[in-house]
Amino acid sequence: MRDDLTCILEEDLSSMCLCALHCEMRNTEQLLKSVGLLAHKIGSLQECNETLSKYGRENFKGDRISVKLRTGQQTAASRNNISVALFSGNTERQIVTAIEDIVEHSLPATKLACHFQDPEAAKLCVLNKIAFCEARQKYFTDMLESGIFVRDFGTRLEEIQLSSSGVAEEIVRQKEFWKEKQKEIQGQFKDIYKPPPKTLREERGSSNQTARS
C-alpha cells in the first residue's frame, strides 16, 4: 500500500478501509470499452452484447455496451463514444474470469479478417506483441541478475534481497510465463504468415549474389 495518500477525513490511514474493488471495476470498464469499440468497428457489437448478457443479474435489460455519437459528430467513433452499463462487483469478477471467452465471441475471427485488409498492419501488430513479451522477459531477467526487487511505497523505496525472500520464485514464474506466451504467439504467426513472393528484380539479385559467392 502506498503511503503518500492524502485523506480528507481526520482519520489515521490504518483505521480506514481503502477499497481496491472500485479500481478493479474501473479497469474492467476500460477493458470492455476497448472490446466494444473494436466490435463496433468490425460490426459485431450485437454479438458482444449477447455474450456479455450471460454475466450479471438475470433481470438486467438492455445492452451492456452502447455507442453514443455526439450531435453533429462526423468523425469515427472513439473510446469516448463507448458507454458501459454499471455492474456490481460480482459481475465484474465473472467478466474478468471469462474475459478470454468474451473476447473470442465478441470479436469473431471472420469479421476481424474482413476489417484488417492490410496484411502488413496485421503483421506489425503481431510483431509488437512479440516485442512486448521480450521486453517483459528482459525486465524480469535484469531483476534476477541484480538480485534486488525495489518496492515503491510512494514516498520511499524499499529494496528486497531476492536471495532471502520468496519474491524470486514469483519473478521466475513471471519470466517463464512471458517466455511461453512469446512462443505461443510466434507459433501462431508462423502457421498463418506467408511472405509475399519475391519480385523478378529480387530473384535476379539473389541469383547474382549466389553466382559471385
Sequence and secondary structure as in RCSB ss.txt:
>XXXX:A:sequence
MRDDLTCILEEDLSSMCLCALHCEMRNTEQLLKSVGLLAHKIGSLQECNETLSKYGRENFKGDRISVKLRTGQQT
AASRNNISVALFSGNTERQIVTAIEDIVEHSLPATKLACHFQDPEAAKLCVLNKIAFCEARQKYFTDMLESGIFV
RDFGTRLEEIQLSSSGVAEEIVRQKEFWKEKQKEIQGQFKDIYKPPPKTLREERGSSNQTARS
>XXXX:A:secstr
  S    SSSS GGGS   SHHHHHHHHHHHHHHHHHHHHHHT HHHHHHHHTTSS TT  S SEEE   TT  S
   GGGEEE    HHHHHHHHHTHHHHHHHHS HHHHHHH   HHHHHHHHHHHHHHHHHHHHHHHHHHHHTEEE
EE SS EEEEEGGGSTHHHHHHHHHHHHHHHHHHHHHHHHHH       HHHHHHHHHHHHH 
